[in-house]
């Protein structure tokens, strides 16, 4: 989603940033799954949920504008946090003249506790929504009848299996979909060549006479843009020594998602505007900054985002915007992993190009670039031209 993933250095040490302080082994259960749709006369309404009446009509009416939203928010992951619950949905619109108003709107939503971690459910909600959309397009599974008995059975099955086993298989007619909740593990401790360290506080907070000579030599090159391998080259310090220096400055870190705080915390807004604005005397608008953060979704690269929203015209420094988002935990990194499909034949280019040995699904695009010296664009061009190579985002 963005080009570099800074590690966060704070004064003489690293603070551990986590989305949830609960034990990693614990998982936040799904409390309810409901299906809502836009009725041509009544408007947004819940037509099926398990357990029954978990989300009351009053609660739904208060948030229905986010459950069945305007066209611009269709096919976007939307999370609504209430006092007691957090609702995660993926609104879908199917255009067809056979429907009243020429379209069918629906949203399948997972409901968890308000403080629950839900980011790991996002791909599941999207995949199940796509499955339901396929059923609707194929045989009007959702709209043909007001009887939602079969849908209720499906929702009950999904909630039970995901809570107990973290996976579920859905079968309806000739269609099958496999759902799985992927546990988000904490970031590993080792420092890697492609990682980018950044100061949370100004460099002046470091008293250089308190550090060894190697660290003093490395510190001037930590600017939030240089990765470890580049720091080693520019500082003329052996790679492993740079890694050791960075490890002395940090502990475990993990990105979190708390973008909602940017809409509520005035001081955070002021700091964000000051940090991410291209021109201090002409600061960017908060609405434009928030829109850029909210547009950082799976499958959308930073380059695509800049081409679409043009942050330069919005007076936004996109690199510092990403830095601030990572520092404050407003955004998290999505990595790309090239994979050569097993069983595919090797042609002459595949045999002669050493980069293919990294296409195992265990090396991120950043790692491959650092190891081979090739740019991300060059690697992505190889992936794009070879039908036997796919790119995994996670």
VMD Tcl script that draws the C-alpha trace (Angstrom):
set ca {
  {0.00 0.00 0.00}
  {2.94 2.30 0.53}
  {6.55 2.12 -0.42}
  {8.55 1.86 2.82}
  {7.65 0.64 6.29}
  {9.55 2.62 8.94}
  {10.44 1.11 12.26}
  {9.72 3.60 14.99}
  {12.59 4.88 17.14}
  {11.66 6.84 20.23}
  {14.44 8.62 22.09}
  {16.94 5.95 23.18}
  {14.54 3.07 22.87}
  {11.56 1.76 20.99}
  {8.09 1.61 22.46}
  {5.97 -1.38 21.61}
  {2.96 -0.33 19.54}
  {0.12 -2.86 19.48}
  {-3.50 -2.70 18.49}
  {-4.57 -4.68 21.49}
  {-2.86 -5.41 24.78}
  {-4.61 -8.71 25.19}
  {-2.71 -11.96 24.98}
  {-1.90 -12.91 21.37}
  {-3.55 -16.31 21.84}
  {-6.92 -14.74 22.56}
  {-9.26 -14.07 19.67}
  {-12.21 -11.71 19.72}
  {-15.34 -13.73 18.87}
  {-18.05 -12.76 16.42}
  {-21.15 -11.84 18.45}
  {-23.57 -11.56 15.54}
  {-23.79 -11.73 11.76}
  {-26.57 -9.85 10.03}
  {-27.68 -9.30 6.45}
  {-29.16 -5.94 5.53}
  {-30.56 -4.67 2.26}
  {-32.18 -1.59 0.80}
  {-35.93 -2.10 0.45}
  {-37.37 0.09 -2.35}
  {-40.18 1.29 -0.07}
  {-38.98 0.89 3.53}
  {-35.33 1.76 2.90}
  {-32.35 0.16 4.72}
  {-33.38 -2.77 6.92}
  {-32.03 -5.96 8.50}
  {-33.72 -8.94 6.87}
  {-31.73 -11.71 8.56}
  {-29.48 -11.96 11.61}
  {-28.11 -14.53 14.02}
  {-28.82 -14.50 16.89}
  {-32.26 -13.00 16.31}
  {-32.77 -9.38 17.39}
  {-29.14 -8.98 18.51}
  {-29.01 -5.62 16.74}
  {-32.21 -3.76 17.53}
  {-34.08 -1.65 15.01}
  {-33.22 1.52 16.94}
  {-29.49 0.78 16.83}
  {-29.62 -0.12 13.15}
  {-31.59 3.00 12.23}
  {-28.88 5.13 13.88}
  {-26.12 3.64 11.72}
  {-28.03 2.57 8.58}
  {-26.46 5.38 6.55}
  {-23.10 3.62 7.04}
  {-24.48 0.11 6.48}
  {-26.17 0.96 3.16}
  {-24.03 3.95 2.14}
  {-23.80 6.16 -0.91}
  {-22.29 4.86 -4.14}
  {-18.77 6.15 -3.42}
  {-18.46 3.84 -0.41}
  {-19.71 0.71 -2.15}
  {-17.23 -2.20 -2.10}
  {-15.22 -0.60 0.69}
  {-14.56 -2.08 4.11}
  {-16.52 -0.01 6.63}
  {-16.23 -0.31 10.40}
  {-18.73 1.43 12.68}
  {-17.93 1.51 16.40}
  {-20.82 2.00 18.82}
  {-20.85 2.09 22.60}
  {-21.11 -1.69 22.98}
  {-20.48 -3.09 19.50}
  {-18.24 -2.79 16.48}
  {-19.90 -3.47 13.12}
  {-17.75 -4.53 10.17}
  {-19.30 -4.59 6.70}
  {-18.59 -4.54 2.98}
  {-21.53 -2.86 1.16}
  {-22.35 -4.17 -2.32}
  {-24.44 -2.77 -5.16}
  {-25.65 -4.95 -8.05}
  {-26.87 -2.97 -11.06}
  {-29.67 -4.63 -13.03}
  {-32.91 -3.36 -14.55}
  {-34.83 -6.28 -13.05}
  {-34.61 -4.66 -9.60}
  {-36.72 -1.81 -8.32}
  {-34.65 1.37 -8.76}
  {-32.47 -0.67 -11.15}
  {-30.13 -1.86 -8.40}
  {-29.94 -4.23 -5.42}
  {-28.05 -2.98 -2.37}
  {-26.96 -5.26 0.46}
  {-24.37 -5.52 3.22}
  {-23.25 -8.57 5.17}
  {-21.95 -7.44 8.57}
  {-20.00 -9.02 11.41}
  {-20.64 -7.65 14.90}
  {-17.99 -7.85 17.65}
  {-17.45 -6.17 21.01}
  {-16.64 -2.47 20.79}
  {-13.03 -2.98 21.93}
  {-12.47 -6.06 19.78}
  {-9.80 -6.37 17.14}
  {-11.58 -6.86 13.81}
  {-8.97 -6.23 11.12}
  {-8.44 -10.00 10.66}
  {-12.13 -10.40 9.79}
  {-12.01 -7.88 6.92}
  {-10.94 -10.34 4.17}
  {-13.54 -12.85 5.42}
  {-16.38 -10.33 5.23}
  {-15.31 -9.29 1.73}
  {-15.01 -12.88 0.48}
  {-18.38 -13.91 1.91}
  {-19.99 -10.80 0.41}
  {-18.57 -11.72 -2.98}
  {-19.95 -15.26 -2.54}
  {-23.43 -13.92 -1.78}
  {-23.21 -11.54 -4.73}
  {-22.35 -14.46 -7.02}
  {-25.35 -16.41 -5.70}
  {-27.61 -13.42 -6.30}
  {-26.36 -12.88 -9.84}
  {-26.68 -16.60 -10.58}
  {-30.13 -17.36 -9.19}
  {-31.44 -14.34 -7.18}
  {-30.60 -16.15 -3.94}
  {-30.99 -12.99 -1.86}
  {-33.85 -11.15 -3.53}
  {-36.15 -13.85 -4.95}
  {-37.99 -14.50 -1.69}
  {-38.67 -12.82 1.62}
  {-38.03 -16.18 3.30}
  {-34.46 -15.97 4.57}
  {-34.41 -19.38 6.29}
  {-31.56 -20.73 4.15}
  {-29.56 -17.54 4.57}
  {-30.05 -17.68 8.35}
  {-28.72 -21.24 8.38}
  {-25.71 -20.10 6.40}
  {-24.97 -17.21 8.78}
  {-25.31 -19.48 11.81}
  {-22.92 -21.98 10.24}
  {-20.36 -19.28 9.46}
  {-20.45 -17.69 12.92}
  {-20.17 -21.03 14.70}
  {-17.31 -22.38 12.58}
  {-15.30 -19.15 12.53}
  {-15.57 -18.76 16.30}
  {-14.64 -22.39 16.97}
  {-12.26 -23.31 14.16}
  {-11.33 -20.00 12.48}
  {-12.36 -21.51 9.14}
  {-15.56 -22.42 7.33}
  {-16.73 -23.91 4.03}
  {-19.87 -22.61 2.35}
  {-21.67 -24.65 -0.31}
  {-24.81 -23.58 -2.12}
  {-25.77 -25.45 -5.26}
  {-22.68 -25.71 -7.44}
  {-20.89 -22.85 -5.69}
  {-18.39 -23.28 -2.86}
  {-16.39 -20.76 -0.85}
  {-13.74 -21.38 1.79}
  {-13.41 -18.81 4.56}
  {-10.48 -18.60 6.95}
  {-9.51 -16.11 9.66}
  {-5.79 -15.42 9.40}
  {-4.23 -14.66 12.74}
  {-2.19 -11.45 12.68}
  {1.11 -12.27 14.31}
  {3.30 -9.56 15.87}
  {6.21 -8.26 13.86}
  {9.43 -10.28 14.28}
  {12.32 -8.93 16.34}
  {15.13 -9.27 13.77}
  {15.94 -6.11 11.80}
  {15.90 -6.72 8.03}
  {17.82 -5.01 5.21}
  {14.75 -3.44 3.64}
  {13.28 -1.95 6.83}
  {13.34 1.80 7.37}
  {14.08 3.21 10.85}
  {12.66 6.60 11.80}
  {12.90 8.82 14.87}
  {9.73 9.47 16.84}
  {11.49 12.35 18.56}
  {14.00 14.75 17.07}
  {17.56 13.59 16.57}
  {18.63 16.23 19.08}
  {17.05 14.06 21.81}
  {19.95 11.62 21.32}
  {23.07 12.44 23.30}
  {25.69 11.01 20.96}
  {28.37 10.78 23.63}
  {26.27 8.10 25.35}
  {26.50 5.77 22.33}
  {29.28 3.64 20.93}
  {31.25 4.85 17.91}
  {29.37 2.64 15.43}
  {25.98 3.95 16.54}
  {27.26 7.52 16.35}
  {28.33 6.83 12.77}
  {24.93 5.34 11.85}
  {22.57 7.88 13.49}
  {23.03 10.72 10.92}
  {21.71 8.46 8.15}
  {18.47 7.55 9.93}
  {16.09 9.94 8.19}
  {12.88 7.94 7.80}
  {13.60 7.17 4.14}
  {16.85 5.17 4.09}
  {16.48 1.45 4.63}
  {19.04 -0.52 6.65}
  {21.04 -1.67 3.61}
  {21.35 1.90 2.31}
  {22.35 3.18 5.75}
  {25.10 0.56 5.86}
  {26.39 1.63 2.44}
  {26.29 5.37 3.10}
  {27.72 5.14 6.61}
  {30.37 2.65 5.42}
  {29.40 0.27 8.21}
  {28.98 -3.49 7.89}
  {25.33 -4.54 7.47}
  {25.08 -6.66 10.61}
  {26.55 -3.86 12.72}
  {23.83 -1.49 11.49}
  {21.20 -4.09 12.38}
  {22.70 -4.45 15.85}
  {22.61 -0.69 16.33}
  {18.97 -0.50 15.32}
  {18.11 -3.46 17.56}
  {19.69 -1.61 20.47}
  {17.31 1.27 19.80}
  {14.05 -0.65 19.41}
  {11.90 -3.39 20.87}
  {8.99 -5.29 19.30}
  {6.61 -3.16 17.20}
  {3.36 -3.75 15.36}
  {1.16 -1.36 13.41}
  {-2.36 -0.63 14.61}
  {-5.53 0.81 13.07}
  {-7.04 3.71 14.98}
  {-7.90 6.11 12.19}
  {-11.12 7.07 13.98}
  {-9.02 9.02 16.51}
  {-7.98 11.41 13.76}
  {-11.63 12.41 13.38}
  {-12.07 12.95 17.12}
  {-8.74 14.14 18.57}
  {-8.13 17.83 17.86}
  {-4.49 17.77 18.97}
  {-3.79 14.73 16.79}
  {-5.38 16.57 13.87}
  {-3.16 19.62 14.42}
  {0.01 17.52 14.63}
  {-0.97 15.55 11.55}
  {-1.66 18.66 9.48}
  {1.62 20.26 10.59}
  {3.64 17.11 9.84}
  {2.06 16.11 6.52}
  {1.52 19.53 4.91}
  {3.74 20.37 1.97}
  {3.86 24.08 2.81}
  {3.77 25.20 6.49}
  {2.20 28.54 5.57}
  {-0.47 26.85 3.44}
  {-1.43 23.77 5.46}
  {-3.43 20.94 3.94}
  {-7.08 20.45 4.81}
  {-7.90 17.74 7.34}
  {-10.64 16.35 5.09}
  {-8.08 15.73 2.31}
  {-5.63 14.07 4.70}
  {-8.37 11.88 6.15}
  {-9.58 10.96 2.68}
  {-6.08 9.80 1.69}
  {-5.74 7.66 4.80}
  {-9.21 6.18 4.34}
  {-8.40 5.35 0.71}
  {-5.46 3.15 1.69}
  {-7.10 -0.23 1.13}
  {-6.05 -3.70 0.02}
  {-5.05 -3.74 -3.63}
  {-4.48 0.02 -3.82}
  {-0.82 1.05 -4.00}
  {0.48 4.42 -2.88}
  {1.25 5.21 -6.52}
  {-2.35 4.48 -7.52}
  {-3.55 6.63 -4.64}
  {-1.36 9.56 -5.67}
  {-2.48 9.31 -9.29}
  {-6.12 9.28 -8.22}
  {-6.08 11.96 -5.51}
  {-3.00 14.03 -6.52}
  {-1.72 14.95 -3.02}
  {0.57 17.65 -4.46}
  {-2.48 19.67 -5.49}
  {-3.91 19.09 -2.01}
  {-0.74 20.55 -0.43}
  {0.07 17.13 1.11}
  {3.56 15.61 1.37}
  {2.63 11.97 0.77}
  {5.86 10.52 2.19}
  {5.47 12.39 5.47}
  {1.76 11.50 5.47}
  {2.70 7.81 5.45}
  {5.37 8.37 8.12}
  {2.91 10.09 10.45}
  {0.29 7.42 9.86}
  {2.74 4.68 10.79}
  {4.13 6.56 13.78}
  {0.66 7.19 15.20}
  {-0.68 3.79 14.19}
  {-3.30 5.20 11.85}
  {-2.28 2.85 9.03}
  {-0.52 -0.50 8.73}
  {1.70 -1.95 6.05}
  {0.54 -4.44 3.42}
  {3.39 -6.52 1.97}
  {3.66 -8.05 -1.52}
  {4.98 -11.62 -1.95}
  {5.65 -12.95 -5.49}
  {4.88 -16.67 -5.87}
  {5.85 -18.94 -8.76}
  {2.98 -21.39 -9.16}
  {4.03 -24.97 -8.45}
  {3.87 -27.31 -11.41}
  {4.38 -24.51 -13.94}
  {7.02 -25.23 -16.62}
  {10.33 -23.34 -16.47}
  {11.20 -21.46 -19.68}
  {14.65 -20.11 -20.59}
  {14.00 -16.71 -18.97}
  {12.91 -18.40 -15.76}
  {16.01 -20.59 -15.67}
  {18.43 -17.74 -16.41}
  {16.92 -15.06 -14.18}
  {18.20 -15.48 -10.58}
  {15.33 -13.38 -9.22}
  {12.96 -16.35 -9.68}
  {14.53 -18.17 -6.74}
  {12.90 -15.58 -4.47}
  {9.39 -16.23 -5.85}
  {8.51 -18.72 -3.12}
  {5.98 -16.68 -1.15}
  {8.41 -16.26 1.77}
  {10.26 -13.18 0.47}
  {8.53 -9.81 0.37}
  {9.00 -7.46 -2.56}
  {11.12 -5.18 -0.35}
  {13.46 -8.05 0.59}
  {13.83 -9.12 -3.05}
  {14.69 -5.57 -4.13}
  {17.38 -5.26 -1.45}
  {18.85 -8.69 -2.24}
  {18.91 -8.32 -6.04}
  {19.44 -4.58 -6.43}
  {16.43 -4.34 -8.73}
  {13.65 -1.81 -8.28}
  {10.12 -2.69 -7.24}
  {8.91 -1.66 -10.71}
  {11.32 -4.11 -12.36}
  {10.18 -7.00 -10.14}
  {6.51 -6.14 -10.64}
  {7.08 -6.02 -14.41}
  {8.47 -9.58 -14.31}
  {5.44 -10.71 -12.31}
  {3.06 -8.94 -14.69}
  {4.61 -10.52 -17.82}
  {4.80 -14.07 -16.44}
  {1.38 -15.76 -16.12}
  {2.97 -18.39 -13.86}
  {3.79 -15.82 -11.17}
  {1.16 -14.28 -8.89}
  {1.46 -11.54 -6.29}
  {0.16 -12.22 -2.79}
  {-0.84 -9.19 -0.68}
  {-0.88 -9.58 3.09}
}
mol new
graphics top color blue
foreach p $ca { graphics top sphere $p radius 0.5 }
foreach p [lrange $ca 0 end-1] q [lrange $ca 1 end] { graphics top cylinder $p $q radius 0.2 }
display resetview
